[in-house]
Amino acid sequence: MNPEELVIVQVYEFEDEAHLARSVLDADGIDSKVLGSETAGFGGLTNAASFQLVVQKDLFERARDLLENAESDDVKESVPAWKCKCGEEVDEGFAICWACGCDWSGPPEA
């Protein structure tokens, strides 16, 4: 990633939210980076809205659209705790595996 061509797609207050959004972009093949995590909580200080999700300038529109769709497509049903194909146990409420980025496939077929 060329630092001179990076643009901020979204700013987050919490680091885990920024990394979750990054996983959405990564799953679609968009290289992204979270900036700000290297100083988070330094000396007991907190930085409100200090985690910036950045992408290459030419991928900004696509990344923004993906994130907007991810937010508007929030899981319409409750996501139970589930076991991913990679073997990771994913907590209730999370539709994306934090270990490999796979999506929850929905309730088992009856």
C-alpha positions in Angstrom: 0.0 0.0 0.0 1.4 3.3 -1.0 0.8 5.7 2.0 0.5 8.7 -0.3 -2.6 7.1 -2.0 -4.4 6.0 1.1 -7.8 7.5 2.0 -9.9 7.0 5.1 -13.1 5.0 4.4 -14.4 5.1 8.0 -13.3 6.1 11.5 -14.1 4.0 14.5 -14.1 4.6 18.3 -13.2 1.0 19.1 -10.4 -1.0 17.6 -12.4 -4.2 17.3 -15.1 -2.4 15.2 -12.4 -1.2 12.8 -10.9 -4.7 12.4 -14.4 -6.2 11.9 -15.0 -3.7 9.1 -11.6 -4.6 7.7 -12.6 -8.3 7.6 -15.6 -7.3 5.5 -13.3 -5.6 3.0 -10.7 -8.4 3.1 -13.4 -11.0 2.3 -14.1 -9.1 -0.9 -10.5 -8.8 -1.9 -9.9 -5.2 -0.9 -6.6 -4.6 0.8 -7.1 -2.3 3.8 -5.3 -1.2 7.0 -6.4 0.0 10.4 -4.4 3.0 11.6 -4.3 4.2 15.2 -4.0 0.9 17.0 -0.3 1.4 17.7 -1.2 4.2 20.2 -4.5 3.0 21.6 -4.6 3.0 25.4 -1.1 4.4 25.7 -0.5 5.5 29.3 -4.2 4.8 30.2 -5.4 7.4 27.7 -8.1 6.6 25.2 -8.5 8.2 21.8 -12.2 8.7 20.8 -12.7 7.8 17.2 -9.1 7.2 16.6 -9.1 4.0 14.6 -9.1 4.8 10.9 -9.8 2.2 8.2 -7.9 3.1 5.1 -7.8 1.8 1.5 -6.1 2.8 -1.7 -7.8 5.9 -3.3 -9.1 3.9 -6.3 -10.9 1.4 -4.1 -12.6 4.0 -1.9 -16.1 3.9 -3.6 -16.2 0.1 -3.7 -15.0 -0.2 0.0 -17.6 2.4 1.2 -20.4 0.6 -0.7 -19.4 -2.7 0.8 -19.4 -1.3 4.3 -22.7 0.5 3.9 -24.2 -2.7 2.6 -22.8 -4.7 5.5 -24.3 -2.2 7.9 -27.7 -2.2 6.2 -27.7 -6.0 5.8 -27.2 -6.4 9.6 -28.2 -9.9 10.4 -31.9 -9.9 10.4 -32.1 -13.0 12.5 -30.3 -13.7 15.7 -26.9 -15.4 15.1 -26.3 -18.1 17.6 -22.9 -19.3 18.7 -21.5 -21.4 15.9 -18.6 -23.4 14.8 -16.8 -22.3 11.6 -15.5 -24.6 8.9 -12.0 -23.7 10.1 -12.9 -25.1 13.5 -13.1 -21.8 15.4 -15.9 -21.4 17.9 -17.6 -18.0 17.2 -19.6 -16.2 19.9 -23.3 -15.5 19.6 -24.1 -12.3 17.6 -21.1 -12.6 15.3 -21.8 -13.5 11.6 -18.2 -13.5 10.6 -15.5 -15.8 11.9 -12.6 -13.7 13.3 -10.1 -16.4 12.6 -10.6 -16.9 8.9 -13.2 -14.3 7.8 -15.9 -16.8 6.7 -19.5 -15.8 6.9 -22.1 -17.6 9.0 -24.1 -19.8 6.6 -27.4 -19.4 8.5 -29.4 -21.9 10.5 -28.9 -25.6 9.5 -31.3 -26.9 6.9 -34.3 -28.7 8.4 
